[in-house]
Structure formats: C-alpha cells, structure tokens
Amino acid sequence: MNQRPKNPTSQRPYRRQILAGDAVRPAPDPWARANGKLPMTMLQRNFLVIALILLVISGALIFLDLVLLATVPLFLLALFLIAGRFVF
C-alpha cells in the first residue's frame, strides 16, 4: 500500500532566516534601567506623573474647600500608590 501525504506542501522543509546580532533590534523593555540625569524608566516616569496629577487635583479641591469631593482623587491616589508598591 502506498502512503502518500495528502498535502503536497507538507513535504517542503521549513527554512529559517538567520540574522546577525547587529541586524536584530530588541523591543524596548519598560522595566529596564534608564540612564541619564534622572534614572527612571518610562513606566516609572508615567507612574510619577499620574501620581502628581492626582495629588494636584486633590490639593486644588481641598484649597477650594471641597473636601468631600477631594476624597475621590485621594482614594484613587491611595490605590495607585499601593499598586505601585507591588509593581515597583
């Protein structure tokens, strides 16, 4: 009995392209250590910016004597800081 593959393309060998190390660019790692004046990664910088925005909003609401309304951004800031402790 002759057993032939049903799909003629299944006989083709797989080919891989081999690239030199300088031809491959790795994706930027958000957790990688940063260099420069302020050694922060993009993820840490965004975290700090969002935390400062929440702090400024709640400070402005407290200054305008809207303390009850300021509890919302302060609560979000607290959750954000707790989550940041586990992430960083």
Buried (B, 14 or more C-beta within 10 A) or exposed (E): EEEEEEEEEEEEEEEEEEEEEEEEEEEEEEEEEEEEEEEBBEBBEEBEEBBEEBBEBBEEBBEEEEEEEBBEBBEBBEEBEEEBEEEE
